[in-house]
Amino acid sequence: MERRKFLKGAALGAGATALATPALAQGAKQLTIVSTWPRDFPGLGISAQRLAARIAELSDGAFNVEYFAAGERVGAFDVFDEVASGNSQAYVAADYYWVGKHPGFAYFTSVPFGMTTVEWNAWIKYRGGQALWDELAGEFGLKTIPCGATGTQAGGWFNKEIESPDDFRGLKMRIPGLGGQVISKMGGSTVSLPGGQIYENLVSGAVDATEWVGPYNDYFMKFYEAAQYYYTGGMHEPGGGLGFGMNRAWYDGLSDWEKAVIEAACLEEHANSYEEAQALNGEYLQRLIDEQGVQVRNFNDDVWDGFGEASAEVFEEVRDHSALAKKIDDAFQANLREIGNMMAQFEITFVNQRNRVLGLG
């Protein structure tokens, strides 16, 4: 393919400079990608496969790309160590799965009361977020960049209505990241299960509730067979960014052109996955209601206040973890306030008034 033309018009209007096309080296570089999602998994899994195929296509033979879904090479939650060790070259995952290694990883997926996808993109690309991600990932021998987004995620699937913060006491819920720590602060019992194991645990009663993504992704998971109450707009993942994590030594050995190919493919899929979800969520929410009788609910203000109080405790613990955790939280919160305030005055003001005038929502 014409590489100059591709790079000049690279995804997301990144303003990429046209690069000279290098002669292909003798033999392609191996790029083994491992994922946290099963093969052909609706939404997230298909997005990861699409990304792997796109890198292979755009590299025009420079990379020998092999893709392994969860369980095909290593387990879903083993991909971090697999890539950090150099056994594979890259993973596709939500980095908040790694909060047990460092709580700072949560900020590079989503955190309670955090940034929407649009706000998070601005922070990562233009306000120093990527540099902090590099600093954190570098401590583990990794280099990670955005490669997917879900938009604001649903509050979750429950087998009972949630009418007060006390309803979380004793509740067994699948919810990873700092959001899971918030539910624990509220008296719940939380676990972080790979996507392919959620349904069986919900149906068996091993968990009472689960969060996943949003209507489009959730429709195919059939959670409604065990939990009929579906809560919109969760506090835990207002953005839901995904990461393409590469072995740092391998990445450092790439040419500028090879790095540009990977970055362009990742940015393209980052946009595609977000736009796909926004295009389909409304349709699939209605299908959940009409076809499966799902009861859609919103958390009330008392529940949201309970989330807020518990979140404040969680963030204090994150900041106490290490100097780097505090540095990440300081930067994140400062940018959230600046970017979020601008969003509130312009976009949110417009959306609220548009919906009022047109009778939407």
C-alpha positions in Angstrom: 0.0 0.0 0.0 1.0 3.7 -0.3 2.5 4.2 3.2 3.1 7.9 2.7 -0.5 8.5 1.9 -1.7 6.5 4.8 0.5 8.2 7.4 -0.3 11.6 6.1 -4.0 11.0 6.6 -3.6 9.0 9.8 -6.6 8.5 12.1 -8.2 11.1 14.3 -6.7 14.0 12.6 -3.5 13.6 14.6 -1.6 15.9 12.2 0.9 13.3 11.4 3.8 14.4 9.3 4.4 12.4 6.1 7.3 10.1 6.8 9.7 8.6 4.3 8.9 4.9 3.6 11.9 2.8 4.7 12.9 -0.3 2.8 11.6 -3.4 4.5 14.2 -5.1 6.6 15.1 -8.7 6.0 12.3 -10.5 7.6 9.3 -9.1 9.4 9.3 -8.2 13.1 7.3 -10.5 15.3 4.3 -8.9 16.9 2.4 -11.4 19.1 -0.7 -9.8 20.7 -2.5 -11.3 23.7 -5.9 -10.1 24.8 -8.0 -10.2 27.9 -11.2 -11.1 26.0 -12.3 -14.3 24.3 -12.2 -14.7 20.5 -15.2 -13.1 18.7 -16.3 -11.6 22.0 -19.0 -9.0 21.2 -17.7 -5.5 21.3 -14.4 -5.5 23.1 -13.1 -8.8 21.7 -14.0 -8.0 18.2 -12.4 -4.6 18.6 -9.1 -6.2 19.7 -9.2 -8.5 16.7 -9.9 -5.7 14.4 -6.9 -3.7 15.7 -4.6 -6.7 15.2 -5.8 -7.1 11.6 -5.4 -3.4 11.0 -1.8 -3.3 12.2 -1.0 -6.2 10.0 -2.6 -4.5 7.0 -1.0 -1.1 7.5 2.5 -2.5 8.2 2.4 -4.0 4.7 4.5 -7.0 5.9 6.8 -5.1 8.3 5.2 -7.0 11.2 4.3 -10.7 11.5 1.2 -10.2 13.6 -0.2 -13.1 15.6 -3.3 -12.5 17.8 -4.3 -14.7 20.7 -7.6 -14.2 22.6 -7.9 -14.9 26.3 -7.0 -18.4 27.2 -5.4 -19.3 23.8 -1.9 -18.4 24.9 -2.2 -17.2 28.5 -5.1 -16.4 30.8 -7.0 -13.2 30.5 -5.4 -11.6 33.6 -1.9 -13.0 32.7 -1.4 -10.8 29.7 0.4 -8.1 31.7 3.2 -10.4 32.9 3.3 -12.1 29.5 4.2 -8.9 27.8 6.4 -7.4 30.5 8.5 -10.5 30.4 8.9 -10.3 26.6 7.2 -13.6 25.9 4.7 -11.7 23.8 5.1 -8.2 22.4 1.8 -6.6 23.2 -1.5 -6.9 25.0 -5.0 -5.3 24.6 -6.7 -4.8 27.9 -8.2 -2.3 30.3 -5.3 -1.2 32.4 -7.4 -0.9 35.6 -7.1 -4.6 35.8 -3.6 -4.0 37.1 -4.5 -1.9 40.2 -3.1 -4.7 42.3 0.3 -3.9 40.8 -0.1 -0.1 41.1 -3.3 1.9 41.8 -2.2 4.5 39.2 -3.1 2.1 36.4 -6.8 2.8 37.1 -6.5 6.4 35.8 -5.6 5.1 32.4 -8.9 3.2 32.0 -11.4 5.1 34.2 -11.9 6.0 37.8 -15.0 6.9 39.9 -16.4 10.4 39.2 -13.6 10.7 36.6 -13.4 11.9 33.0 -15.7 11.1 30.1 -14.0 9.7 27.0 -13.8 13.2 25.4 -12.2 14.6 28.5 -9.8 11.7 29.0 -8.7 11.9 25.4 -7.9 15.6 25.9 -5.9 14.8 29.0 -4.0 11.9 27.5 -3.1 13.6 24.2 -2.6 17.3 25.2 -2.4 17.7 28.9 0.4 15.3 30.0 -1.6 12.2 30.6 0.4 10.1 28.2 3.7 11.1 29.8 2.4 9.9 33.2 1.2 6.7 31.6 4.7 6.2 30.2 6.3 6.8 33.6 4.0 4.3 35.3 4.1 1.6 32.6 7.9 2.1 32.3 8.4 0.9 35.9 7.1 -2.4 34.7 8.9 -2.5 31.4 5.9 -1.5 29.3 4.8 1.3 26.9 1.0 1.6 26.6 -1.1 3.8 24.3 -4.9 4.2 23.9 -6.6 1.7 21.5 -10.2 1.7 22.4 -13.0 3.4 24.3 -16.5 2.6 25.4 -18.0 5.9 26.5 -19.8 6.2 29.8 -20.6 2.7 31.1 -23.8 1.4 32.6 -24.1 1.2 36.4 -24.6 -2.5 36.2 -27.0 -5.4 36.4 -28.6 -6.2 39.7 -31.0 -8.9 40.9 -32.8 -6.3 43.1 -33.5 -2.6 43.0 -30.9 -0.3 44.6 -32.8 2.3 46.5 -30.2 3.4 49.1 -26.5 3.1 49.8 -27.3 0.4 52.4 -28.5 -1.9 49.6 -24.9 -2.5 48.7 -24.2 -4.1 52.1 -23.5 -7.8 51.6 -24.0 -7.5 47.9 -21.6 -9.7 45.8 -20.6 -7.8 42.7 -18.2 -8.2 39.8 -16.6 -4.8 39.4 -12.9 -4.2 38.9 -10.7 -1.1 39.4 -11.2 1.6 41.9 -15.0 1.3 41.3 -14.8 -2.1 43.0 -13.0 -0.5 46.0 -15.8 2.0 46.3 -18.4 -0.8 46.5 -16.3 -2.5 49.1 -16.2 0.7 51.2 -20.1 0.6 51.0 -20.2 -2.9 52.4 -20.2 -4.9 49.3 -18.1 -7.9 48.4 -16.4 -7.4 45.1 -14.5 -9.6 42.6 -12.7 -8.9 39.3 -13.7 -11.6 36.9 -12.6 -11.8 33.2 -15.4 -11.0 30.8 -15.8 -14.6 29.7 -16.5 -15.8 33.2 -19.1 -13.3 34.3 -22.3 -14.9 32.9 -21.7 -18.3 34.6 -21.0 -16.6 38.0 -24.1 -14.4 37.7 -26.4 -17.2 36.7 -25.0 -19.6 39.4 -25.5 -16.9 42.1 -21.8 -16.7 42.9 -22.3 -12.9 42.3 -25.5 -10.9 42.8 -24.6 -8.1 40.4 -22.1 -7.2 37.7 -21.1 -4.2 35.6 -19.8 -4.7 32.1 -19.9 -2.0 29.5 -23.1 -0.6 28.0 -26.3 -1.8 26.1 -24.5 -2.8 22.8 -21.9 -4.9 24.5 -24.2 -6.1 27.3 -27.0 -7.3 25.1 -25.0 -10.3 23.9 -23.9 -11.2 27.4 -27.4 -12.3 28.4 -27.0 -11.0 32.0 -30.8 -10.3 31.9 -31.3 -14.1 32.5 -30.2 -13.6 36.1 -30.6 -9.9 36.8 -33.5 -7.8 35.4 -32.6 -4.4 36.9 -30.2 -2.4 34.6 -28.8 0.8 36.0 -27.7 3.5 33.6 -24.7 5.9 34.0 -22.4 4.3 36.6 -20.0 6.3 38.8 -17.2 3.8 38.2 -16.4 4.2 34.5 -17.4 7.5 32.9 -14.9 7.0 30.1 -13.6 3.4 29.8 -10.3 3.7 27.9 -8.5 0.6 26.7 -4.7 0.2 26.3 -2.3 -1.4 23.8 0.5 -2.3 26.1 3.9 -3.1 24.5 7.1 -4.6 25.9 9.2 -1.5 26.3 12.5 -3.0 25.0 10.7 -4.3 21.9 9.0 -0.9 21.3 12.3 1.0 21.7 13.8 -1.2 19.0 11.2 -0.1 16.4 11.9 2.5 13.8 9.9 5.8 13.8 7.9 4.5 10.9 7.0 1.3 12.7 5.9 3.2 15.8 3.8 5.5 13.7 2.0 2.5 12.1 1.1 1.1 15.5 0.1 4.4 16.9 -2.1 5.3 13.9 -3.9 1.9 14.0 -4.5 2.2 17.7 -5.8 5.7 17.4 -8.1 4.6 14.6 -9.5 1.8 16.6 -9.8 4.0 19.7 -12.1 6.2 17.7 -13.9 3.4 15.9 -14.8 1.5 19.1 -16.1 4.6 20.8 -18.2 5.7 17.8 -19.5 2.2 17.3 -20.8 2.1 20.9 -22.4 5.5 20.6 -24.1 4.5 17.3 -25.5 1.2 18.7 -26.2 1.7 22.4 -29.6 3.3 21.9 -30.8 0.5 19.6 -29.7 -2.2 21.9 -31.0 -0.6 25.1 -34.5 -0.6 23.4 -34.0 -4.2 22.4 -33.2 -5.1 26.0 -36.4 -3.5 27.1 -38.7 -4.8 24.3 -37.3 -8.2 23.8 -36.2 -9.2 27.3 -38.3 -7.1 29.6 -35.3 -5.5 31.3 -36.1 -2.9 33.9 -34.0 0.3 33.4 -33.3 2.3 36.4 -31.2 5.3 37.5 -29.4 5.5 40.9 -31.0 8.2 43.1 -29.2 11.1 44.7 -28.8 9.3 48.0 -26.9 6.5 46.3 -24.8 8.9 44.3 -23.9 10.7 47.5 -22.9 7.4 49.0 -20.7 6.7 46.0 -19.1 10.1 46.5 -18.3 9.6 50.1 -16.8 6.2 49.5 -14.8 7.5 46.5 -13.2 10.2 48.6 -11.8 7.5 50.9 -10.5 5.4 48.0 -8.7 8.4 46.5 -7.0 9.2 49.8 -5.7 5.6 49.9 -4.5 5.9 46.3 -2.6 9.1 47.1 -1.0 7.4 50.2 0.3 4.5 48.1 3.3 6.2 46.6 4.7 9.5 45.3 3.9 8.4 41.7 0.3 7.6 42.6 -0.1 11.0 44.2 1.5 12.7 41.2 -0.9 10.9 38.8 -4.0 11.8 41.0 -2.9 15.4 41.3 -2.6 15.8 37.6 -5.8 13.9 36.8 -7.9 15.9 39.3 -6.6 19.2 38.2 -7.3 18.5 34.6 -10.7 17.0 35.4 -11.7 20.3 37.0 -10.3 22.5 34.2 -11.6 20.4 31.3 -14.8 19.4 33.1 -15.6 23.0 33.9 -15.3 24.0 30.3 -17.5 21.0 29.3 -20.1 22.0 31.8 -20.3 25.6 30.6 -20.5 24.8 26.9 -21.3 21.2 25.8 -23.3 20.1 28.9 -25.2 23.4 28.9 -26.1 22.9 25.3 -27.1 19.2 25.6 -29.3 19.9 28.6 -31.1 22.8 26.9 -31.3 20.9 23.6 -32.9 17.9 25.4 -35.3 20.2 27.3 -36.5 22.0 24.1 -36.8 18.8 22.0 -38.2 16.6 24.8 -35.3 14.1 24.8 -34.2 12.0 27.7 
